[in-house]
Amino acid sequence: MVLAALRGALGFLTRLPIGHDERAWEAFRRTPAAFPLAGYFIGLLIALPFLLPAPDSTTAAAFLVTIYLVTGINHADGVADLGDAAAVHGDREKRRDIMRDTTTGVGAILALGVVLLGVALAGLSLAALPLATAIGIVIAAEVGAKFGIALLICLVEPAHEGMGSGFLENENALAGPLLVALPAAVLSIPTLAAVAGAALAAFLLGQWATNRLGGVSGDVLGAANELGRLVALHAGVIAWTLF
């Protein structure tokens, strides 16, 4: 069951050619702990550019490119949709309508720009750290981002029917994701800051989505992943600098 759920998580969260069968999908959908578990593998993959003997700026650029080569752009689309929704003045229904609109607005461009620039700058800072520290923060950030998704799945009501609502049936199942994320968090102070930062970002986004959208959707889950990673990377770097 766990291995099938992990395959399903990797198939859903990455572009890897695994976990696309129905058994893996169903196991993954019913197992929130598979999110942070997949984060360990994804984090290790996207940390590979830090092994390159290249200038820090080149490593940062390679890091940003690797993230989206490995994970695809589905989650970034959630950032864009929420950016447009945040820019709208109106009620919940109007914001949800804007999120379904295929037109890219100023809010989407600004939100994506901030996320991409923020991750690139985090990569630049990470490239200047000791290799083991940088890789540890990247892995912890990915675990934390996926734990943030599980947090929303377990604690927040869905805004409407859709792909996201298929996950949002796992109430009171947070213990599993928490136990899976714990090893990454306790590795060091920077990794603790990374996991905690991602969880806090997801929690705050969930509160915003509940107030402004009426609950969590697939777009919100995707945005939680991207924002969680961004906050986690910077939190890890700041913690290493301070401690």
C-alpha positions as CSV (number, residue, x, y, z in Angstrom):
1,M,0.0,0.0,0.0
2,V,2.7,2.5,1.0
3,L,4.9,1.7,-2.0
4,A,1.9,2.0,-4.3
5,A,1.0,5.3,-2.7
6,L,4.6,6.5,-3.2
7,R,4.5,5.6,-6.8
8,G,1.2,7.4,-7.2
9,A,2.6,10.5,-5.5
10,L,5.7,10.6,-7.7
11,G,3.6,10.1,-10.8
12,F,1.3,13.0,-9.7
13,L,3.9,15.4,-8.4
14,T,6.6,14.9,-11.0
15,R,7.1,14.2,-14.7
16,L,8.7,10.8,-13.9
17,P,7.1,7.9,-15.9
18,I,5.9,6.0,-13.0
19,G,2.7,5.7,-10.8
20,H,0.2,6.5,-13.5
21,D,-1.8,3.3,-13.0
22,E,-5.2,3.2,-11.2
23,R,-3.9,1.2,-8.3
24,A,-1.1,3.7,-7.5
25,W,-3.5,6.7,-7.9
26,E,-6.1,5.2,-5.5
27,A,-3.4,4.3,-3.0
28,F,-1.9,7.8,-3.2
29,R,-5.3,9.5,-3.0
30,R,-6.1,7.7,0.3
31,T,-2.6,8.3,1.8
32,P,-1.7,11.9,2.7
33,A,1.6,10.7,4.1
34,A,2.7,9.9,0.6
35,F,3.0,13.6,-0.1
36,P,6.0,14.3,2.3
37,L,7.4,10.9,1.6
38,A,7.7,11.8,-2.1
39,G,9.3,15.0,-1.0
40,Y,12.4,13.2,0.0
41,F,12.9,11.8,-3.5
42,I,11.9,14.9,-5.3
43,G,14.2,17.0,-3.1
44,L,17.2,14.8,-3.8
45,L,16.6,15.0,-7.5
46,I,16.3,18.8,-7.7
47,A,19.3,19.2,-5.4
48,L,21.6,17.6,-8.0
49,P,22.7,21.0,-9.6
50,F,24.5,21.8,-6.4
51,L,26.9,19.0,-7.2
52,L,28.0,20.8,-10.3
53,P,31.5,22.5,-10.4
54,A,29.9,25.8,-11.6
55,P,29.6,29.4,-10.5
56,D,27.0,30.2,-8.0
57,S,24.8,32.0,-10.5
58,T,24.9,29.1,-12.9
59,T,24.1,26.7,-10.2
60,A,21.1,28.8,-9.1
61,A,19.8,28.9,-12.7
62,A,20.3,25.2,-13.1
63,F,18.5,24.6,-9.8
64,L,15.4,26.6,-11.0
65,V,15.3,24.8,-14.3
66,T,15.7,21.4,-12.7
67,I,12.8,22.0,-10.4
68,Y,10.4,22.4,-13.3
69,L,12.0,19.7,-15.4
70,V,11.4,17.3,-12.6
71,T,8.0,18.6,-11.3
72,G,6.4,20.1,-14.4
73,I,4.3,23.3,-14.3
74,N,1.0,22.1,-12.9
75,H,1.7,23.6,-9.5
76,A,2.9,26.8,-11.0
77,D,-0.4,27.1,-12.8
78,G,-2.1,27.1,-9.4
79,V,0.1,30.1,-8.4
80,A,-1.0,31.9,-11.5
81,D,-4.7,31.2,-10.9
82,L,-4.5,32.3,-7.3
83,G,-2.6,35.4,-8.4
84,D,-5.5,36.4,-10.6
85,A,-8.0,35.6,-7.9
86,A,-6.2,37.7,-5.4
87,A,-6.3,40.7,-7.8
88,V,-10.1,40.5,-8.2
89,H,-12.5,42.7,-6.2
90,G,-15.6,40.8,-5.7
91,D,-17.2,37.8,-3.9
92,R,-16.0,34.2,-3.7
93,E,-17.9,33.1,-6.8
94,K,-16.3,35.8,-8.9
95,R,-12.8,34.8,-7.7
96,R,-13.5,31.2,-8.5
97,D,-14.7,32.2,-12.0
98,I,-11.5,34.1,-12.6
99,M,-9.5,31.0,-11.6
100,R,-11.3,29.0,-14.3
101,D,-10.7,31.7,-16.9
102,T,-7.9,30.7,-19.3
103,T,-6.8,34.3,-19.8
104,T,-3.6,35.2,-17.9
105,G,-3.9,38.4,-15.9
106,V,-1.5,40.8,-14.2
107,G,-2.0,39.0,-10.9
108,A,-0.9,35.7,-12.4
109,I,2.2,37.3,-14.0
110,L,3.2,39.1,-10.8
111,A,2.6,36.0,-8.6
112,L,4.6,33.7,-10.9
113,G,7.4,36.3,-11.2
114,V,7.7,36.6,-7.5
115,V,7.9,32.9,-7.0
116,L,10.4,32.2,-9.8
117,L,12.6,35.1,-8.7
118,G,12.4,34.1,-5.1
119,V,13.4,30.5,-5.8
120,A,16.3,31.6,-8.1
121,L,17.6,34.0,-5.4
122,A,17.3,31.2,-2.8
123,G,19.3,29.0,-5.1
124,L,22.0,31.6,-5.3
125,S,22.2,31.8,-1.5
126,L,22.2,28.0,-1.2
127,A,25.1,27.7,-3.7
128,A,27.3,29.6,-1.3
129,L,26.6,27.3,1.6
130,P,28.4,24.1,2.4
131,L,27.2,21.3,0.1
132,A,25.7,19.1,2.7
133,T,23.8,22.0,4.2
134,A,22.5,23.2,0.9
135,I,21.3,19.7,-0.1
136,G,19.7,19.2,3.3
137,I,17.7,22.5,3.1
138,V,16.5,21.6,-0.4
139,I,15.3,18.2,0.6
140,A,13.7,19.6,3.8
141,A,12.0,22.4,1.8
142,E,10.5,19.8,-0.6
143,V,9.3,17.6,2.3
144,G,7.9,20.7,4.0
145,A,6.1,21.8,0.9
146,K,4.5,18.4,0.5
147,F,3.7,18.3,4.2
148,G,1.9,21.7,3.6
149,I,-0.3,20.1,1.0
150,A,-1.1,17.2,3.4
151,L,-1.9,19.8,6.1
152,L,-4.5,21.4,3.8
153,I,-5.9,18.1,2.8
154,C,-6.4,17.0,6.4
155,L,-7.6,20.3,7.9
156,V,-9.4,22.4,5.3
157,E,-12.7,21.8,3.5
158,P,-12.8,21.7,-0.4
159,A,-14.1,24.8,-2.2
160,H,-15.9,22.7,-4.9
161,E,-15.9,19.4,-6.6
162,G,-12.9,18.6,-8.8
163,M,-9.6,16.8,-8.8
164,G,-8.5,18.6,-5.6
165,S,-11.6,17.5,-3.8
166,G,-10.6,13.9,-4.4
167,F,-7.8,14.3,-2.0
168,L,-9.7,16.5,0.4
169,E,-11.6,13.5,2.0
170,N,-8.8,12.6,4.3
171,E,-9.9,14.4,7.5
172,N,-8.1,13.6,10.8
173,A,-5.2,11.9,9.1
174,L,-2.5,14.4,9.8
175,A,-0.5,12.1,12.1
176,G,1.0,10.1,9.1
177,P,2.3,13.1,7.2
178,L,3.7,14.6,10.4
179,L,5.6,11.4,11.3
180,V,7.0,11.2,7.7
181,A,8.1,14.9,7.7
182,L,9.7,14.7,11.2
183,P,13.1,13.2,10.2
184,A,13.7,16.1,7.7
185,A,12.7,18.6,10.4
186,V,15.0,17.3,13.2
187,L,18.1,16.9,11.0
188,S,19.3,20.5,11.8
189,I,18.1,23.9,12.7
190,P,18.0,25.0,9.1
191,T,16.0,22.0,8.0
192,L,13.6,22.5,10.9
193,A,13.1,26.1,9.8
194,A,12.5,24.9,6.2
195,V,9.8,22.4,7.2
196,A,8.2,24.8,9.6
197,G,8.3,27.7,7.1
198,A,6.6,25.6,4.4
199,A,3.9,24.4,6.9
200,L,3.2,28.0,8.0
201,A,3.0,29.2,4.4
202,A,0.4,26.4,3.6
203,F,-1.6,27.1,6.7
204,L,-1.8,30.9,6.0
205,L,-2.7,30.1,2.4
206,G,-5.4,27.8,3.6
207,Q,-6.8,30.5,5.8
208,W,-6.8,32.9,2.9
209,A,-8.5,30.4,0.6
210,T,-11.2,29.6,3.1
211,N,-12.0,33.3,3.6
212,R,-11.7,34.4,-0.1
213,L,-12.6,31.2,-2.0
214,G,-14.7,29.2,0.4
215,G,-12.2,26.4,0.8
216,V,-9.3,24.6,-0.8
217,S,-9.1,23.5,-4.5
218,G,-6.5,21.8,-6.6
219,D,-5.1,25.2,-7.5
220,V,-4.7,26.1,-3.9
221,L,-2.9,22.8,-3.2
222,G,-0.5,23.5,-6.2
223,A,0.1,27.1,-5.0
224,A,0.8,25.7,-1.5
225,N,3.5,23.5,-2.9
226,E,5.2,26.4,-4.8
227,L,4.9,29.0,-2.0
228,G,5.8,26.4,0.6
229,R,9.1,25.6,-1.3
230,L,9.9,29.3,-1.7
231,V,9.4,30.2,2.0
232,A,11.1,27.0,3.1
233,L,14.3,27.6,1.1
234,H,14.6,31.2,2.4
235,A,13.8,30.1,6.0
236,G,16.5,27.4,5.8
237,V,19.1,29.9,4.5
238,I,18.2,32.5,7.2
239,A,18.4,29.9,9.9
240,W,21.8,28.8,8.8
241,T,23.0,32.4,8.7
242,L,21.7,33.1,12.2
243,F,22.6,29.9,13.9
